[in-house]
Amino acid sequence: MMLVRAKFDAAQTTPDNRRHWAGADGLSADAAASPEVRRTLRNRARYEVANNSYARGIVLTLANDVIGTGPRLQMLAESAETNRTIETEFARWARAVDLPGKLRTMRMARAQDGEAFALLFSHPSLDGPVKLDIRLIEADQVTTPNLSFAKDNVVDGIVLDEFGNPVEYHVLKQHPGGDAASAGTQYDRVPAASMIHWFRADRPGQSRGLPDILPALPLFAQLRRYTLAVIAAAESAANIAILMKTSAPAGGEAAEVEPMTEMEFAPNMAVFTPEGWEPSQIRAEQPATTYGEFKQQILNEIARCLNMPFNVAAGNSSGYNYSSGRLDHQTYFKSIRVEQADIESRVLDRILAAWLAEARLLGDFSFLAGVESLEHQWFWDGTEHVDPAKEASAQARRLASNTTTLASEYARQGKDWETELRQRARELALMKELGLTSAQAAPQAPAVGDGDDQDPGDKEDGRAAA
């Protein structure tokens, strides 16, 4: 029987690729993301975000686009009155604890620290009947000081059960980067039910997160070094007004001059140079014509690991037209929807469950005692369309053809369709009472094939996709 072996070029180690693959290893997910490795990556990512305007802008934009003004709750119980009461009280509580702001901070922490921790606790002085509150904790504080003596089921700050699920978290009483006198190794044991741990698991069995901008950290450093080098070269050339060079032939003699002699000039003055010397200026070679293109390519590579298009990362859409802008944003918007769904299941649903558990114990929410099913959904800020007229036309066409619903269309804008229809009914009733009529008739859906799909902006280069 003939033995056939497959051969893969990528598995071969040659003198040409030996150095490139030197860092490849077979470590497990948790071993690769050891406490020392994560600490180094966190510090470098925070440094870059704090000092690199592109890094700071990208992280802020990501948090604003994913979280926006915050999620809005819509209950789907059978009783409309129950739904409205819960939605109103939860929205009031969310404002009291600044839920949108804390979610944005969590998203920024996940981008630069790799993970975000939120502790659920009772805050007696909180305004409102429900005293549940949220305290954010930095990843540095969730650790096991004596990890080398811990059991096998402990992964730096997290105690796991036999199935790999978190049971307990170890939280240092003081931040390790705080006052050296107060920092110590004492920690609290927090039940997993009271801790929200949000990170992206890139590998099976991964227990702690790594920064989202991890692959881009060397690129951020290169971008800054290149910019500083170009500025230094341009300044060096600009600081020398006149350079004297000799015109004497080889072996010839020229007037003696002191090296590095400085001459002061005044406007409209005549200058006589020493015999055998003539003045010249240093030509400015920096920034080169490829300077802008190089920075664009680096930024494009940086933004790729976040599924962010170049014009969003750079804050510049001058090279885009309408079609290319929408095409590039499709992947970005899909990534945002995936992240929002992840936040709903891993963060918001747990917060809502804790909020409802406490609310059931209060007399103000006695109506919850007889409610078994509390189905719900979350609404996020909608995405503004580049061409509102075209989007309104497409919306009218979808509604006319029964391929969508009002609930879906309002959800695209991050709105609750029931709330919007009630508001519209109140407006129409008041208009009727005051004898007013609508100033604009309902839009008519254009006929299919009337040329509306052809956008003249598609052929023009501009900032329409900003």
C-alpha positions as CSV (number, residue, x, y, z in Angstrom):
1,M,0.0,0.0,0.0
2,M,1.4,3.3,-1.0
3,L,1.6,6.1,1.7
4,V,0.8,9.5,0.4
5,R,1.9,12.6,2.4
6,A,0.6,16.0,1.7
7,K,3.2,18.8,1.7
8,F,2.3,22.5,2.6
9,D,4.7,25.3,1.7
10,A,3.5,27.2,4.8
11,A,4.7,24.4,7.1
12,Q,8.3,24.5,5.7
13,T,11.0,26.3,7.6
14,T,13.6,27.7,5.3
15,P,16.4,30.3,5.7
16,D,14.2,32.8,4.1
17,N,11.2,32.5,6.4
18,R,12.9,31.2,9.6
19,R,13.1,34.7,11.2
20,H,9.5,35.5,10.2
21,W,8.0,32.5,11.9
22,A,10.3,32.7,15.0
23,G,7.4,33.9,17.2
24,A,5.0,31.1,16.3
25,D,4.2,28.9,19.3
26,G,1.7,26.2,20.4
27,L,0.6,27.9,23.7
28,S,-3.0,27.6,24.8
29,A,-5.2,30.6,24.8
30,D,-4.8,31.4,28.5
31,A,-1.0,30.6,28.4
32,A,-0.5,33.0,25.5
33,A,-2.5,35.7,27.2
34,S,-0.6,35.4,30.5
35,P,-0.9,38.1,33.1
36,E,2.5,39.6,32.1
37,V,1.6,39.6,28.4
38,R,-1.7,41.2,29.0
39,R,-0.2,43.8,31.4
40,T,2.3,44.8,28.7
41,L,-0.3,45.0,26.0
42,R,-2.7,47.1,28.1
43,N,0.0,49.6,29.0
44,R,1.1,50.0,25.5
45,A,-2.4,50.3,24.1
46,R,-3.3,52.9,26.7
47,Y,-0.1,54.8,26.0
48,E,-0.9,54.9,22.3
49,V,-4.6,55.9,22.8
50,A,-3.5,58.7,25.2
51,N,-0.8,60.1,22.8
52,N,-1.9,59.2,19.3
53,S,-4.7,61.4,18.0
54,Y,-5.7,58.7,15.4
55,A,-5.8,56.0,18.0
56,R,-7.9,58.2,20.4
57,G,-10.2,59.2,17.6
58,I,-10.7,55.6,16.4
59,V,-11.5,54.3,19.9
60,L,-13.9,57.2,20.6
61,T,-15.6,56.8,17.2
62,L,-16.0,53.0,17.8
63,A,-17.6,53.6,21.2
64,N,-19.9,56.3,19.9
65,D,-21.0,54.3,16.9
66,V,-21.6,51.1,18.9
67,I,-23.3,52.6,22.0
68,G,-24.5,56.0,20.7
69,T,-26.9,57.7,23.1
70,G,-27.6,54.3,24.7
71,P,-29.9,51.3,24.3
72,R,-33.7,51.7,24.8
73,L,-35.8,48.9,26.2
74,Q,-39.1,47.7,24.7
75,M,-41.1,45.2,26.7
76,L,-43.2,42.7,24.8
77,A,-45.6,41.5,27.6
78,E,-49.3,41.1,26.9
79,S,-50.3,44.1,29.0
80,A,-49.5,47.4,27.3
81,E,-49.7,49.2,30.7
82,T,-47.1,46.8,32.2
83,N,-44.8,47.4,29.2
84,R,-45.1,51.2,29.5
85,T,-44.5,51.2,33.2
86,I,-41.4,49.0,33.0
87,E,-40.0,50.9,30.1
88,T,-40.5,54.3,31.8
89,E,-39.0,53.2,35.1
90,F,-36.0,51.4,33.5
91,A,-35.3,54.5,31.4
92,R,-35.4,56.6,34.5
93,W,-33.0,54.3,36.4
94,A,-30.7,54.2,33.4
95,R,-30.4,58.0,33.5
96,A,-29.8,57.9,37.2
97,V,-26.8,55.5,36.9
98,D,-25.6,56.9,33.6
99,L,-25.9,53.6,31.8
100,P,-25.1,55.0,28.3
101,G,-21.9,56.6,29.6
102,K,-20.7,53.5,31.4
103,L,-21.4,51.4,28.3
104,R,-19.3,53.7,26.2
105,T,-16.5,53.5,28.7
106,M,-16.8,49.7,28.6
107,R,-16.5,49.7,24.8
108,M,-13.4,51.9,25.0
109,A,-11.9,49.7,27.7
110,R,-12.4,46.6,25.5
111,A,-10.7,48.3,22.6
112,Q,-7.6,49.3,24.6
113,D,-7.6,46.9,27.6
114,G,-9.1,43.9,25.9
115,E,-11.9,43.5,28.4
116,A,-14.4,45.4,30.6
117,F,-15.7,44.5,34.1
118,A,-18.8,45.9,35.7
119,L,-19.8,45.1,39.3
120,L,-23.5,45.0,40.1
121,F,-24.2,46.3,43.7
122,S,-26.8,48.0,45.8
123,H,-26.5,51.8,46.1
124,P,-28.9,53.0,49.0
125,S,-28.7,56.7,48.1
126,L,-29.5,56.2,44.4
127,D,-32.5,58.2,43.2
128,G,-35.5,55.9,42.5
129,P,-37.1,52.8,44.0
130,V,-34.6,50.4,42.5
131,K,-31.2,50.8,44.1
132,L,-29.2,48.6,41.7
133,D,-26.0,50.4,40.5
134,I,-23.0,49.6,38.3
135,R,-19.4,50.1,39.1
136,L,-16.8,49.7,36.4
137,I,-13.5,48.0,37.3
138,E,-10.3,48.1,35.4
139,A,-8.8,44.9,34.1
140,D,-5.7,45.4,36.3
141,Q,-7.7,45.1,39.4
142,V,-9.2,41.7,38.5
143,T,-6.3,39.3,39.3
144,T,-5.2,36.7,41.7
145,P,-2.0,37.9,43.5
146,N,-0.9,34.4,44.6
147,L,-1.7,32.8,41.2
148,S,1.3,30.5,41.4
149,F,-0.2,28.8,44.5
150,A,-3.8,28.8,43.1
151,K,-5.6,25.7,42.0
152,D,-5.8,24.5,38.5
153,N,-9.3,25.9,38.0
154,V,-8.1,29.5,38.6
155,V,-7.2,31.7,35.6
156,D,-5.8,35.0,36.9
157,G,-8.7,36.5,38.8
158,I,-11.4,34.0,37.6
159,V,-12.4,30.8,39.4
160,L,-13.9,28.3,36.9
161,D,-16.1,25.3,37.5
162,E,-15.5,21.9,35.9
163,F,-17.2,23.1,32.7
164,G,-15.2,26.2,32.3
165,N,-17.9,28.6,33.5
166,P,-16.9,31.5,35.9
167,V,-17.9,31.0,39.5
168,E,-16.0,33.7,41.3
169,Y,-13.9,36.8,40.5
170,H,-10.9,38.1,42.5
171,V,-10.9,41.9,42.7
172,L,-8.1,43.7,44.4
173,K,-9.2,46.2,47.1
174,Q,-6.8,48.8,45.6
175,H,-5.7,49.4,42.0
176,P,-2.1,48.1,41.6
177,G,-1.2,51.3,39.8
178,G,-2.4,53.5,42.6
179,D,-0.7,54.8,45.7
180,A,2.2,52.4,46.5
181,A,1.4,52.8,50.2
182,S,-2.2,51.7,49.8
183,A,-1.8,49.1,47.1
184,G,-1.6,45.5,48.4
185,T,-2.4,42.0,47.6
186,Q,-5.7,41.8,49.5
187,Y,-8.7,41.1,47.3
188,D,-12.5,40.5,47.4
189,R,-14.2,37.4,46.2
190,V,-17.1,38.5,44.0
191,P,-19.7,35.9,42.9
192,A,-20.0,35.6,39.2
193,A,-23.7,36.6,39.4
194,S,-22.6,40.1,40.5
195,M,-19.9,40.6,37.9
196,I,-20.2,41.3,34.2
197,H,-17.1,40.4,32.2
198,W,-17.3,41.6,28.5
199,F,-14.5,40.6,26.1
200,R,-14.2,38.9,22.7
201,A,-13.0,35.3,22.8
202,D,-10.8,34.8,19.7
203,R,-9.9,31.2,20.7
204,P,-11.7,28.3,22.4
205,G,-11.0,28.2,26.1
206,Q,-9.9,31.9,26.3
207,S,-10.8,33.3,29.7
208,R,-9.3,36.9,29.5
209,G,-9.4,39.4,26.7
210,L,-6.8,41.1,24.6
211,P,-7.0,44.6,23.2
212,D,-9.0,45.0,20.0
213,I,-6.3,47.3,18.6
214,L,-3.6,44.7,19.4
215,P,-2.5,44.0,15.8
216,A,-2.4,47.8,15.1
217,L,-0.1,48.7,17.9
218,P,3.2,48.4,15.9
219,L,1.5,50.4,13.0
220,F,0.5,53.2,15.3
221,A,4.1,53.4,16.5
222,Q,5.4,53.4,12.9
223,L,2.9,56.1,11.9
224,R,4.1,58.4,14.7
225,R,7.8,57.8,14.0
226,Y,7.4,58.4,10.3
227,T,5.5,61.7,11.0
228,L,8.1,62.9,13.5
229,A,11.0,61.9,11.1
230,V,9.4,63.9,8.2
231,I,8.9,66.9,10.4
232,A,12.5,66.7,11.7
233,A,13.9,66.5,8.2
234,A,11.7,69.4,7.0
235,E,12.7,71.5,10.0
236,S,16.4,70.8,9.5
237,A,16.2,71.9,5.9
238,A,14.2,75.0,6.8
239,N,16.5,76.1,9.6
240,I,19.4,76.7,7.1
241,A,18.7,79.8,5.1
242,I,21.9,79.9,2.9
243,L,24.5,77.2,2.3
244,M,27.8,78.2,1.0
245,K,29.6,75.9,-1.4
246,T,32.9,76.3,-3.2
247,S,33.1,76.7,-7.0
248,A,36.8,76.2,-7.1
249,P,38.0,73.3,-9.2
250,A,39.6,70.2,-7.6
251,G,43.0,71.2,-6.4
252,G,42.2,74.9,-6.8
253,E,42.3,77.5,-4.0
254,A,39.4,79.4,-2.6
255,A,39.2,82.1,0.1
256,E,39.5,80.8,3.6
257,V,36.2,80.9,5.6
258,E,35.4,79.8,9.1
259,P,33.4,76.6,9.2
260,M,29.8,77.0,10.3
261,T,30.0,80.7,9.9
262,E,26.6,82.5,10.4
263,M,25.7,85.6,8.3
264,E,22.9,87.9,9.2
265,F,20.8,89.3,6.3
266,A,18.6,92.3,6.0
267,P,15.9,93.0,3.3
268,N,17.2,94.4,0.0
269,M,20.9,94.1,1.0
270,A,23.6,93.2,-1.5
271,V,25.7,90.2,-0.5
272,F,29.3,89.6,-1.7
273,T,30.6,86.1,-1.1
274,P,34.3,85.2,-0.6
275,E,36.3,84.3,-3.6
276,G,35.6,80.8,-4.8
277,W,32.3,80.4,-2.9
278,E,28.7,80.8,-4.0
279,P,25.5,80.7,-2.0
280,S,22.8,78.1,-2.4
281,Q,19.7,76.9,-0.7
282,I,18.8,73.4,0.6
283,R,15.9,72.0,-1.3
284,A,13.0,70.8,0.8
285,E,12.7,67.1,0.2
286,Q,10.2,66.5,2.9
287,P,7.3,65.8,3.0
288,A,7.6,63.7,-0.1
289,T,4.8,63.3,-2.6
290,T,4.2,59.8,-1.2
291,Y,3.8,61.1,2.4
292,G,0.0,61.3,2.3
293,E,-0.4,58.0,0.5
294,F,1.8,56.2,3.0
295,K,-0.2,57.5,6.0
296,Q,-3.5,56.5,4.2
297,Q,-2.2,52.9,3.7
298,I,-1.1,52.6,7.3
299,L,-4.4,54.0,8.6
300,N,-6.3,51.7,6.3
301,E,-4.4,48.7,7.7
302,I,-4.9,49.9,11.3
303,A,-8.7,50.3,10.8
304,R,-9.0,46.8,9.2
305,C,-8.7,44.9,12.5
306,L,-11.7,46.9,13.8
307,N,-13.8,46.4,10.6
308,M,-13.8,50.2,10.3
309,P,-13.6,51.8,6.8
310,F,-10.7,54.2,6.1
311,N,-12.8,57.4,5.9
312,V,-14.3,56.7,9.4
313,A,-10.9,56.1,10.9
314,A,-9.3,59.1,9.2
315,G,-12.3,61.4,9.5
316,N,-11.8,62.2,5.8
317,S,-14.1,61.2,2.9
318,S,-12.6,63.4,0.2
319,G,-11.7,60.4,-1.9
320,Y,-15.1,58.8,-1.7
321,N,-18.2,59.0,-3.8
322,Y,-21.8,58.0,-2.8
323,S,-21.5,54.4,-3.9
324,S,-18.1,53.6,-2.5
325,G,-19.1,55.3,0.8
326,R,-22.1,53.1,1.2
327,L,-20.3,49.9,0.1
328,D,-17.5,50.5,2.6
329,H,-19.9,51.2,5.4
330,Q,-21.9,48.0,4.9
331,T,-19.3,45.8,6.6
332,Y,-18.8,48.4,9.3
333,F,-22.5,48.6,10.1
334,K,-22.8,44.8,10.1
335,S,-20.0,44.7,12.6
336,I,-21.7,47.2,14.8
337,R,-24.9,45.2,14.7
338,V,-23.0,42.1,15.8
339,E,-21.4,44.0,18.7
340,Q,-24.8,45.4,19.8
341,A,-26.3,41.9,19.8
342,D,-23.3,40.7,21.9
343,I,-23.8,43.6,24.3
344,E,-27.5,42.7,24.6
345,S,-26.9,39.1,25.5
346,R,-23.8,39.5,27.7
347,V,-24.4,42.8,29.4
348,L,-27.8,44.4,29.0
349,D,-29.9,41.3,29.6
350,R,-28.0,40.6,32.8
351,I,-28.5,44.1,34.0
352,L,-32.2,44.0,33.2
353,A,-32.6,40.6,34.9
354,A,-30.9,42.1,38.1
355,W,-33.1,45.2,37.8
356,L,-36.3,43.1,37.5
357,A,-35.3,40.8,40.3
358,E,-35.0,43.8,42.7
359,A,-38.2,45.5,41.3
360,R,-40.3,42.4,42.0
361,L,-39.5,42.8,45.7
362,L,-40.8,46.4,45.8
363,G,-44.4,47.4,46.4
364,D,-44.2,49.9,43.5
365,F,-43.9,47.0,41.1
366,S,-46.5,44.6,42.7
367,F,-48.0,44.1,39.2
368,L,-44.9,42.1,38.3
369,A,-45.9,39.3,40.7
370,G,-48.5,37.9,38.2
371,V,-46.4,38.3,35.1
372,E,-44.5,35.2,34.1
373,S,-43.1,36.1,30.7
374,L,-41.2,39.4,30.3
375,E,-40.0,39.2,26.7
376,H,-38.2,42.3,25.5
377,Q,-36.0,43.7,22.9
378,W,-33.5,46.6,22.7
379,F,-33.4,49.5,20.4
380,W,-30.2,51.4,19.4
381,D,-29.6,54.7,17.6
382,G,-30.4,54.4,13.9
383,T,-28.0,55.2,11.2
384,E,-28.5,58.4,9.3
385,H,-28.9,57.9,5.5
386,V,-26.6,59.9,3.2
387,D,-29.6,60.8,1.0
388,P,-32.8,61.1,3.1
389,A,-35.0,61.6,0.0
390,K,-33.9,58.4,-1.6
391,E,-34.3,56.5,1.7
392,A,-37.8,57.9,2.2
393,S,-38.7,56.8,-1.3
394,A,-37.4,53.3,-0.7
395,Q,-39.2,53.1,2.6
396,A,-42.5,54.0,1.0
397,R,-41.9,51.4,-1.6
398,R,-41.2,48.7,0.9
399,L,-44.3,49.6,2.9
400,A,-46.5,49.7,-0.2
401,S,-45.3,46.3,-1.3
402,N,-45.8,44.7,2.2
403,T,-42.1,43.7,2.4
404,T,-41.6,45.5,5.7
405,T,-43.5,46.7,8.7
406,L,-43.7,49.9,10.6
407,A,-42.0,48.2,13.5
408,S,-39.0,47.3,11.3
409,E,-38.8,50.7,9.7
410,Y,-38.9,52.5,13.1
411,A,-36.3,50.1,14.4
412,R,-34.0,51.1,11.7
413,Q,-34.1,54.6,13.2
414,G,-33.7,53.3,16.8
415,K,-37.3,54.2,17.6
416,D,-40.2,52.3,19.2
417,W,-43.1,52.1,16.7
418,E,-45.8,52.2,19.4
419,T,-44.4,55.3,21.0
420,E,-44.0,57.1,17.7
421,L,-47.6,56.2,16.5
422,R,-49.1,57.4,19.8
423,Q,-47.2,60.6,19.5
424,R,-48.4,61.0,15.9
425,A,-52.0,60.3,17.0
426,R,-51.7,63.1,19.6
427,E,-50.3,65.5,17.0
428,L,-53.1,64.7,14.6
429,A,-55.7,65.1,17.3
430,L,-54.3,68.5,18.3
431,M,-54.1,69.6,14.7
432,K,-57.7,68.7,14.2
433,E,-58.7,70.6,17.4
434,L,-56.9,73.7,16.2
435,G,-58.2,73.5,12.7
436,L,-54.8,72.9,11.1
437,T,-54.1,70.6,8.2
438,S,-50.9,68.8,7.3
439,A,-48.7,71.0,5.1
440,Q,-47.3,68.0,3.2
441,A,-49.2,65.1,1.6
442,A,-48.0,61.6,2.2
443,P,-45.1,60.7,-0.1
444,Q,-45.9,58.6,-3.1
445,A,-43.8,55.6,-3.9
446,P,-42.1,56.1,-7.3
447,A,-42.8,53.6,-10.0
448,V,-40.3,50.8,-10.5
449,G,-38.0,51.6,-13.3
450,D,-38.5,55.3,-13.3
451,G,-34.8,55.9,-13.1
452,D,-34.8,56.7,-9.3
453,D,-32.1,54.1,-8.7
454,Q,-29.6,56.0,-10.7
455,D,-27.9,58.6,-8.6
456,P,-25.9,61.3,-10.3
457,G,-23.8,61.5,-7.2
458,D,-22.5,58.0,-7.9
459,K,-20.4,59.4,-10.8
460,E,-19.1,62.4,-8.9
461,D,-16.2,62.4,-6.5
462,G,-17.1,64.3,-3.3
463,R,-17.8,64.2,0.4
464,A,-21.3,62.8,0.1
465,A,-20.4,59.7,2.0
466,A,-19.0,61.5,5.1
